[in-house]
Amino acid sequence: MTSTRSYLDHNATAPLRPAAREAMLRVMNLVGNASSVHAEGRKARGAVEMARDAVAALCGASARDVIFTSGATEANALALTPGLFASGHAASGFTRLLVLATEHPCVLEGHRFPASAVTVIGVDGRGVVDFAALDAALEAARDKGERVLAAVQAANNETGVIQPVAEIAMRVHAVGGLLHCDAVQIPGRAAVDAVTAGADMLALSAHKLGGPQGVGALVLRAGGIEIRERMLRGGGQEKGARAGTENVAGIAGFGAAARDIVENGFDAPHLRRLRDEAEAGIRRLAPDAVIFGDGAERLPNTVAFAVPGVSAETALMKFDLAGVALSSGSACSSGKVKRSHVLHAMGIDAGLASGALRASFGSTSVPGDVIRFLGAFEHMTGRRDYGRGVRAA
């Protein structure tokens, strides 16, 4: 039976993978606390450690360096602290934080550095790091004797633009710094190892890759990293890095989703075909439409666009009524639409940015979703050639 709706908001939350659902249901039948030493507790602990192995494998890391959190917001905040220590650095920790202007708000607003110790690095019109600005900031920090921690979003959640992480890491490491990557949007869309090569730490969120909401991880990929300024103190869980009884069912679902990606891979060419067909249809129906990040390397599943004169708020309602779930690239936690700081940093005109929309495909997406999407889009353009060139489901 064909679905009457098309869910094209995978960058916000991916549908729960069957393997994750099954793992969570199994673990929900366990009664032990993962910190208890009896048989029931050991079973719960076993589920946590199995998931830790799977998340580590997804990232090319060691299981001992995976810290489970409540999500990527907590993982980013846990990592971005002056109280981060690494082998080869003096006891004073890190004193300068560099962040891209297009970072997720949980990085821009959720770090634990004083405002005077933060340098925001600009991007070009495609949304890619401004290397001249980065080099200047790194040189200034080196001249002042500051130890640099840099935060770079591997792929932007709004535009899908992928940053050249390996090149950034090389420059940060050259001044003795560390690089943290918000890698939330990568798993299931691109190879984590390839896109985040050189990053010392990664933040992940289970619900972006087909796991449950409310669980994530900070993955320490460089040896000798220690977070001494902990956010949650208490029982000493997660080897003392993050206190609080583990969300065993959520962690098990996270691990199962990660394992599913590792064992079965992902179909990036399929996602790219859907994205490219959607973009081609957008351009046919609205020749004046703008694709944000066009010309940059982007995730294969994401198209962020706007049509001059079209309000995002109105468009989202029309798409929803037509059975298509999209988002505005600037949707905030309240569900309202506000100006996108990402598009502002890219130098996009405020009027055009106010109409920004995002379609993001995933493992459950089919060609029929593109047809429905373009059918809904047709009502805002008055043209009826949206089926041309799109393969039927």
N, C-alpha and C positions, 0 to 999 in steps of 0.2 A: 504494500500500500504506500502510495506517495504521500509524504508529509505535506500538510497544508501550510507549513511555515518553513522558512529558511533561516537558520541561526548562523549569522555571519559576524559574530563578536567573540571569536576564539581568543583574541588578545586580552580580553577582559577576564574570561573564564572559559576554559575548555570543558566540553562534556566529560563526565566521569567515565574513565575507561572500564570496561567490564572486568578486567583483571584487578583493578583497584577496588571495585565494589565487592568482588568475591573475597579479596584479602581482608577487607574491613569487616565483612560479615563473619568471617572465621574468627578474627581476633576479638570481636565483640562477645563471643562466647567464653572468652578467658576471664577469670576472676582475679588473677593476681596482680599485685603492684610490681612494676618492673624493677623496683629497688629491693624487693623482698628476696630472701635467700631460699625460701621453701620452693617446692616443685612448681606451684602455681606461679610464683614470682619469676622463676627461671624460664617458664614458657613465655611469659610476657616479655622478658628480657630478650629471649631468643628472637621474637618477632621484631623487636626494635633493631637488634644487631643485623638481622637479615636485610632489613630495609636500609640500614646504614651502608652495608656492602653494595647494595644496588645503586644507591645515590652516588657513592664513590666511583663505581664503575662508569656511571653516566658522565662523570666529570673528569675521568682520568686521574683520580686522586686516591689517597689511602683512606680506608674506612676510619682510622683513628683520628682523621682530621675533619670529619663531618660532624657539625654541631646542629642538632635539630632545634628549630625555633617555631614560633607561632605563624611565621610567614616571612616573606622577603623584607617587609618593612622592618621587622625586628632584626633580621639578619644584617641589613644595611646599617642600622643604628648600632648594632653590636660591634661591627667592624670599624666604623668610622669614629674612632676615639683617639685622643692623645695618649690614652693608656694602652696603646698597642705596642708591643715590643717584638723585636725580631733579632735573630742572631746577627752579630756584627754591629748592632746599634747600641749606643750608650744608654744609661739608665733613664735618661730624660724622655725617652719615647719619641713620638712624632710631634712636630711643632707647626707644620704647614699642611693644610688640606687644599687640594686642587680639585674642582668639580666642573664638569661641563655645564653650560647654561641650559642644555636640553635634558638634564637628568630628571628622573622621576621626583616628585615632591618629597618622597620619603628620604631621598638623598639630599636634596637642596635644603630641606627644613628639618630633617631627622638626625643629622650628625651631631656629635658631641664636642665639636671644636667651638671656641669663642669666635664671634663674627670677625674679629680683627685678624684671625689666623686663617681665614678662608679666602681663596682667590678663585673667582669664577672665570672659566675659559670659554671664549666665544666659539661659534661655529660659522661655517659659510652658508650660502643660500640653499645648499642641498641638505644642510644639517650635519655635515661632517666637521670634525674638530679643526679648528684654526691652528695649524702647527706653528705658525710664527708666534701666536699668542702663548701657546703651550711652552715653546722653547724659551720665550722671554720670562715666563713665570718660573720655570725650572732654574734658569740662570740666576734670577733674582734671589730665589731661595738658597741656592748654593752659595752665592756671595755673602748672604747673611748667616750662613752656617745652620740653616733650618733643615730639618729632616722632613722629607715630603711623603705624604700619603695622597695618592690620586684616586679619584672615583670616576669611572667611565661606564656608562650604560652600553653593554655590548650591542644591543639592538633597541632602538627607540620604540616604545609601546604605541605611540601615536602614528608615526610615519613609517616604521619598519626599517629606518636607515641603520645600517650596520657600521660601527666604527672600526677603524684599522687598529684593533687592539694590540696586535704584535708590535707594530711600529711605535705606538704610544708607550707600551711596556718597555721597549728598548731605551727610549729616551728617559723615562722615569728611573729605570734601573741605573742608567749612566750616572745619575747624581746620587745614587744610594737610596732611592725611594722604593716604595711598594705601590702596586696597582691593585685596586679592588674593582671588580666588575659586577654590576647588576646584570646577571645573565638570565633573568626571568623569562624573556621571550625566545630564547634560543632552543631549548630541548623540544624535539618533535618537529622542528622547522629547519634546523641546520645542525651540523655537527658541533657539539659543545667544545671539544678539543680544538678544532680548527679555528672557530671564531674567537675563542678566548685565549688562544696561545699566548703565553707570557704573563697572564694575569696571576697574581699571587693569592687572591681570594675571590670567591664567587658567592653571590646570593641567588638562591633559587626559591621558587614558590610552587607548591604541589599543584594547585588548581589551575595553573597556566599550562601544565603538561598532561592533564587528564587525571590528576589525583584529586583528593578532597580539599576543600577550603579550610583555612585555619592551621596550616602546617607548612613549614619551609625549612631551609637549611642555610647555614654559612659553611662554606667549604674552604679550608685552608690548604692551598696547593703548594705553597712554598714552605720548606722546612724551617723549624725554629720560631714560628709565630705564636705569640702568647697574648691573650687579651686579659690584662690584669685589672682593668677598670670595667668590671662586670656590671651589667644592667640589673639583673635579677639575682639577688643573693638569698640563700636559704639552705636547702637540703643538699646541695652539691651535685645535682644531676648533671648529665652531659659533661662528666669529668670536671665539674666545677665551673664550667664556662657559662652555664645557664640553668639556674635553679627552677624547680617546679616539677611536679609529677608529669611524666611524659604522656602525651596524647597517643597512646599505643595504637589505637585503631587508625587514627589519622596518619601516623607514621607508617604503619603497615600499608595503607593505601598509597601513600607517596612512593614507598619502595616498589610496590607492584607496578605502578605506572612507569617509574624509571626503568624497571627491569623489562617491561614490555617494549619500551623504546630501544633499549640496548639489544634485546634478542630479536625483535622483529623489524627494527629500523623505522624509517618514515619515508613517505613518498614526496620528496621535495619537487620533482618534476610535475607531479599531479597538482600540487598546490600552485606551482608557478603557472601552469596552464590555466587554471581557474582565475588566478589573479590577472594574467595577461588578457584573457578573454573579457573579463570585467572592465579592465582599463580600455581595451579597444572599443567596447560598447559605449563606455562613458564618452570617449572622444567622438564617436559617430553621432551620438545623440546631443552632445553639447560641445561643439568644437572649441568653445572658449573655456572649457573646464581646465582646471590646473591640478596636476598630480604632484603632490608634495614629495620631495625627495627624489624626483625624477632625475636620472643621471648619476645617482649614487648607488652603491651596492645596497640592496634592501632584502628584507626577509621575503621568501617566495610566496608568503600567504597574505601579505598586507598591501592594501591600496588605500591611501589617504588622499582625499580630493575635495575640491570645492567648485561650485559654479557661481560666478559673479551674480549677485542679486538674490541668491537663494539662501534663506535662513536655515541654519542647522537644526534649530528647535522645530521649525515647521516641517522640514524634510524628514526628521526622525519620526515624527508622528505619522506622516504619510506612509513611510516605509513600513512602520509597525502595523498600520491598518491594512497594508497590502500583504502582510505575512512575512516581512523581512526584518530581522533584528540586526540593526547596525548600532554604531555609537558615534558620538561626536568625538573628534580627537581631543577635545577639551572638556570632556565630561568629568565632573568632580565627584567626590564621595557622596554628595547630597543628591546626585541624580540630575542636577541642573546643568546648564551649559554656561561656561564662562570662557573668557578669552584664553587661548592656549599659550602658555609661556614658551612652549617648544616652537611654535610658528612665529612668535614674536622674536625669539632668538635667531631664527632663520631670516628675519627681515621681511616676513610676509605682511602685506598690507592688512590693517586691522579689519577693514570691511570684508575682505576675502576670507580672512581667518575665521570670522564669525560664522561662516557657512561651512566650516570644515567637517567632513564626514569620514568615517573609517569603516571599511569592510575587511574583516580578517577571517580567512578560511582555516579549516583544520581537517583532522583525520576523518570526520564524518561528512565533510562537504562533498557534493556531487555536482556535475554540470547543470542539473536542473536548478540548483540554487542560483547560478549565474543568470539563467533565463528568467527566474522569478525576480531577481534583483533588478535586471535591466527592464523588465516589464513595469516594475514600480517606478523606476527612474524615468521611463517614457512619459508618465503622467506629469512630470515636471518640465518636460521638454517639448511635448506635442508631436514627437516623431514616433514612427512605428516600425523601425527596421532593427529592433533590438535582438531579434532572433538570428539575424544573419551572422554566420560564422561561428555560432555557438553550438557545440554538439549536444544533442538531446541526452537526457539522463537514461 
